[in-house]
């Protein structure tokens, strides 16, 4: 829907490698010159005369106000803004977040740069529990208000997050952090931790929960459960590209680049 350089049709080859940059992707087309590949792959080509053109590669810069990275392009699409000179430009969101926003949590920076949430867990020090970095509109276990502490560590699992609250027992922390607590009697409860399982049909991972919210489905027994999307994609979907699996599990695109072998160029994995 966003048009070039996104692929014409939705990218569904789950095992195809997704590269961070068009440069890295074009290296796979060794028989095509880098300039030709980048020119054919990019929608950002500005003609200078009838015989030459200037290739404007994807460039990102740190937006210190938001703790994210913006793309140096004409405003209109999400994340686009003209880079204010002088400023350092990076060839991927990941590089920009790692170097240009080194004091910002990497998961925070990359998710906000893509207009999403990380779906990780952050410590709520005031209430001595952990909350999920997701849309507050979805309700618990998402934080009540939007998570904006860009330097706070975002953990993959509630277990890892609760370890930061060493004076609170793990059971108490997990119980207080989770919206999924089913009472068994007046004195005991069963904590249902976040569990994900491989959905082989989609090449992604689903959460073992009641259908309704995106990505929820009851896990069909017997099946292996994992405590995070990342773990599920790494082990349970090891033959699927990691960026493909994690992005589809979150209902997004990876914004990386894949080889279009038929047209000898690279296309972006976006809408």
Phi, psi and omega in degrees: 000333180279349181078183180304148006274014175296152178298148183299318176246160183302132180288119184233004178280090189294338181266353180289136180294132175256121183263153181289327186228156176295330178299311180296322179295316182296338178297337179288337179262065188300336182274354177254134181298148182301318181298316180295316181297313181295322179294314180291332184276338188259141173272353184259072178240119181253114182291136178256330171200189187289343186243349183228160176213158178251123181272121177261104182283160178300128179226135181239150178223154183287129174254096190295333181293323184260350183070024180229187177238140178250155177268139179282088180204171184296133179303148180150294175285157180301137174080007180262137175197147176290133181290127179283120180281150351274139178208148181284134178251144180237155186269003175203160177299319182299316179294320179296317181291323182291317185259309186285337179232048187297337180273354179264140177304132186301317180294324177296310184298311184292321180292316180293328178294333179263004178075027182231186172251161183278339186062019173269192185235137180233151182284130171259089188299322184296323182256007176052051176207183176243147178234156184271138177276084179213181186294118180306334180296339179281351180081182180303147008274013175297151178299149183298320175244161183303132179288119184233005178279090190295337182267353180290136180294133175256121183263154181288328185228157176295330178299311181295323179294316182296337178298337179288338180261065189300336182274355177254133180298149182301316181299317180295315180298313181295322179295314181290333184277337188260142174273352185258075178240119181252115181291137178255329170200190186290344185242348183230160175212158178250123181271121177261105182283162178298127180225136181238150178223154182287129174255097189295333181293323184260350183070024181229187177238140178250156177268139179282089181204170183297134178303148180150294175285157180302137173081006180263137175196148176290134181289127179282120180282151349275139178208148180284134178251144180238155186269003175203160176298319182299315180294319179297317180292322182292315186260310186285336179232048187297337180272354179264141177304133185300317180294324177296309184298311184292321180292316180292329178293333179263003178076026182231186172251161183278339186062019173268192186235138180233152182284130171259089187300321184297323182255008176051051177207183176243147178234155183271139177276084180213181187291000000 
